[in-house]
């Protein structure tokens, strides 16, 4: 014990005599400043509107299941169009959220086009084609997610465009009521698909729902995605069989760019303060299309 006490005392005296300060630990690297834009009201209202559209679709689908007549089928088609209007009107916000959450695939899954309609459902020239006609494929949301874009991006099994294909078909006139009536297995699977695909849209919107402010970078990314979507070729079927539903082309043309004019004033003012010129670029869209946005973004 005597030797231990002496050793401890010597260690203490040596430490007291050492004038050199102890080295400080490495300071953590400071991350780049993230500039946020207030968008609480915008996000809350958008979420409510999308959920309301989804509820309207499910209600119309229930009505059609109970009374599968032409009137209820027309109501179902109207509810899908209304819900798609809401989606298109919210595209900038949804795209910005997808950028911020690094979930671009979720947004793309919500409305994939152009798509191969024969991959999903039977066509007049191929009456037994498509996932819906395949009795060996489990009809579930998980299976549909697995089949979506399985070997090609245009192999769409989910999303608004896919719903329009199943509900309306690909001809100039929509599918007849017979496609949804009767005990045939493909008819039952088609109606089951409508329910599952609608549920997946609600789930995907939930994956893109955030409560925190949007970052400036996310808004710029979302705007670039919106410009790309507005500029994407939406012509009809091309030589390799891909297709864009008429409802998609019409809604994109009518709603997508005009929706930019309804960005809440508080959000747009804050965005303008951090990124001067964006307000003028958006205001010029109505007259000049995407050109002012392309110029502002610096897109080639």
N, C-alpha and C positions, 0 to 999 in steps of 0.2 A: 504494500500500500504506500510505503514511503516513497519508493521509486516512482509509482504512478502519480503521486501528488506533485513531485518535483517536475515530472515531465509535463503535466498539465500547466503548471505555473510558468514553465519556460515557454510553452506554446502561447500562453496568454500575453506574456511580456513581449515576445517577438511580434505578435499581431499589433500590440499597441505602439511599438516602435516603428512599424512600417508606415511611412507617410504616403505611400502610393494608394490612391482610391481603388476600390474594387471595380473591375470592368463592368459597364452597364450592358444589359442584354440588348440584342439587336432590336431596333424599333420596327414594328410591323409596317409593311408598305401601305401607303395610303392609296385607296382605290380612286379611280377617276370620279369626279363629281357627277352624280346622276341628277339631271334636271327633270323635275316632275311637273306635270300639268294637271290642275284640278279638273276632275271629270266625274265626280260622285253622282250628281243628278243625272247626267247623260247616261252613265252606266246603269243606274237603278231603273230609269225609265225604259231603257232598251231591254233589260232583262225582263221587266214586267210585260212589255209588248210582245217579246218572243214567246214567253210562257203562255200568254193569252192566245197567241196564234196557234200554239201547239194544243192548247186545251180545246180551241174551236175545231181543230182538225179531228181530235179524238172524239169529240161530241158528235161531229158529222159522221164519223166512221161508225160509231155506235148506232146512230140513227139509220144508217144504211144497212147494218147487220140486222137490225130489227125489222126494217121495211125496205128490202132491196128492190126498189122500183126506180124509174127514171128520174123522178123528182128528187129523191134522196141521193142518187148518183150525181145529179147536177149540183146539189148542195155540197157534196163532198168535193167535187172539182173546184167549186167556188172557194171553199175554205182553204184548199191547198194553194190556190192562186193568191189569196189574201195573206197566207202565212209566208209565201215566197216574196211577196211585196215587202213584208216586214224584214225578212232576211236581207234582201237587196238594199233596202233603205239603211240598214245597220252595217253594211259591209265594211266601211272604213273603221268603225269601232271594233268589229270582230277581227279584222285583219291586224289592227294595232295590238289587240290583246294576244292574238296568236304569235305575233312577233315578240312581244314582251315575255310571254310564257315559253317561247321557243317550241310552239306546237303548230307549225304550218300544215302538217299532215291532217290534223283534226279539221281545220278550216276547209281544206281541199276536199276532204271526205264529205263535208256537208253539201257540196254542190259540184260534183265532178262532171265536166264536159269539155270537149265532145266525148261521147261514150259509145261503146258497141251495144246497141239495143238487143241484139240477138244473144249476147252473153247473159243477159238478165231474164228476158221473157221471150215467149214464142212470137215469131213474125209470120205474116201471111205466107211468105215463100218458104219458111221453115217452121211448120206448126208444132214441132216438138223440141225446138231449141230452147236454150236458156236454163238458168239455175232454178227458176220456178217450175219448170217442167221436169226437173230431175228428181224422181221419187227417192233416190238414194242419198240426196243431200239433206241434212238436217236443216229444217227451217227454224233458225234461232238467230238472235242478234250476234252471238259469238261466231256462228258459222258465216253469217253475212259479212262480218268484219274481216274474217279470214279470207273470204273470197274477193273482197274489194281490192282491185288492183293487183291481183295475185301474180300475174306475169306481165301485165301491161297497164299503164295508168288509165287507159280508156276502158278497162274491164271494171266498170262501176257496178257495184251491187248495193250501194247505199247513196243517200243524198237526195236533194230536191230534184235534180234532173232525172235521176233514176225513178223517183216516185212519179214524175210526169210521164215517163215512158210506160210504166206499168198501168197507170190510171187512164192515160189518154191514147197510148199507142204511138205509132210513127207516121200514120197516114194523115192526109189533110183533114179528114173528119175523125173525131175521137172514137175510141172503142165502143162497141155496142154493149148494151146491158147484158147480153148473153155471156160475155167474157167473165162476168162476176156472178152468174146464177147457175144453180144446179149442184149436183153432188160429185161432179168430176174432180179427181184429185188435184189437177192443175188449177181449177177454179178455187178450191179451198186454200191451196197454197198461195195463190195470188192475193186472196183477201187477207190471209195471215201475214203475208209480206207487207201489205199496206200498214198494218198495225205495228209490226216490228220496226220497219224503216222510220216511221214517225217517232217511235220511242227512242230510236238511236239518235235522231236529230235533236231531241230534247236533251239527251245525255251529252251529246257533243257540245251543245251550247253551254251546258253546265261546266264542261272542262275548260271552256274559254271565258268563264265568268270570274272576274277579279274585282275586289273592292278598293284596292289601293290606287293611287293616282297613276295615270299613264305617263311614261317617260317621253321626252321629246324624240329620242331615237325610235321608240316604238311607233309614235305617230308618223314620223317620216317613213318608216318601213311600211306601215299600213297604207299610207298614201301611195307609195310606189306600187304596192300590190293592187290597189284600186285602179290605178292608171293602167297597169298591165291587164287587169281583167276587162277594163273598158275597151282596151285595144285588141283583145284576143279575137281571133277569127271565129265568128259565130254562124258561119254559113251552114247550110244543111248537110246532108250526108255526102261524104266525099268518096273517092274511088275505093278506099279500103273499108268502107262500111260504117265509119263513125257517124255520129248523129248528134245534133243539138235540138232539143225540144223547142217548138215554136214559143211556148210560154217563157222559156229562158231567154230567147233572143228578144222578145218584145219587152219583157220586164227589165232586162239589162239596159236596153236602149232608153226606156222611159224613166227609170228610177235611179240607176246607179250614180250618175254624175249629178243629177238634180238633188240627190240626198245630201251632197256636200254643203248645200246652202242652209241646211237645218242644223249644222253644228251649233251647240249652245254658245251664246255670246261670251259667257265667262271663260269657257274653254278656248274659244277662238282667240279672244283677247290675250289670254295667257300664252297661247302658242305663238301669236304674233310678237309678243314681247321678247320671247326667247329666239324666235326664228323670223326676223322681219321679212315681209313680202308675202307670207303665206296667205294673209287675208285677201290681198289684191289678186293673187293667183286664183284663189277659189272663187272670188267674185267674177272673174273673167271667164270662168268655165262655161257659163250659160251661153255666152256669145261665141267663144272660140274653141270650145271642146277641151280636150286634154292638153293642148299645146302649152298653155300657161303653166300647168302643173309640171309638165315635162321640163320646161325651161327652168322653173324654180328648183326642181329636184336635181337639175344637172344631168338628167338622163339622156344618153345619146339618142 
